[in-house]
Amino acid sequence: MDAVSEGRLAQVNPTLAQKIRQVADQMASSGVQLRIVQGLRTKAEQDALYAQGRTTPGKVVTNAKGGQSMHNYGLAVDMVPGIRGASPWQPNWNDKDPDYQKMIDLCEQQGLVAGARWVHIPDVDHFQLGGIPVTPTPAMLACLVAGGCTAVWQQFITQPPASDAPVTATARTTNPADKTTSSS
Ligand SMILES: [Zn+2]
């Protein structure tokens, strides 16, 4: 993906980033470049966004407070396809376009949850990791506040087995997450 997108992917969960790159590669092979328009949005940034139109100037743009969006956990991205043949790259915001639908289909094949499917307020460019609750739980928020995104990933996300870095006994005992994990 382009440098802007890769910079954003570097801040989100590696499993999510890997799935997004696979979708991007598949789309690129059919002539469409995807771009990440939003990756990690910190809890503080989310709080500021929530305040907009409520206690600060501007119009309301979100109903999610800090900790209520998967973006706050590095577990979601917003992504848009480029207009076919456009140079320089231009975003294709038409979610009825076959290229847009193809992007959504490929993401779902990767097991990602597509905001386009949300019933009440579809969020067509939003994709988040599956296999976890669709909205962050209080336990996830507590973990985020205590240890940041990485702590949430360690405790709530099943990571694929590392192929070239076996976990040693030393590494396990020095991992602070092990001491607080009770059921996962
Ligand atoms: Zn989003």
Residues whose N, C-alpha, C, O or C-beta is under 5 A from the ligand:
A	BS01	ZN	V77 D78 H126
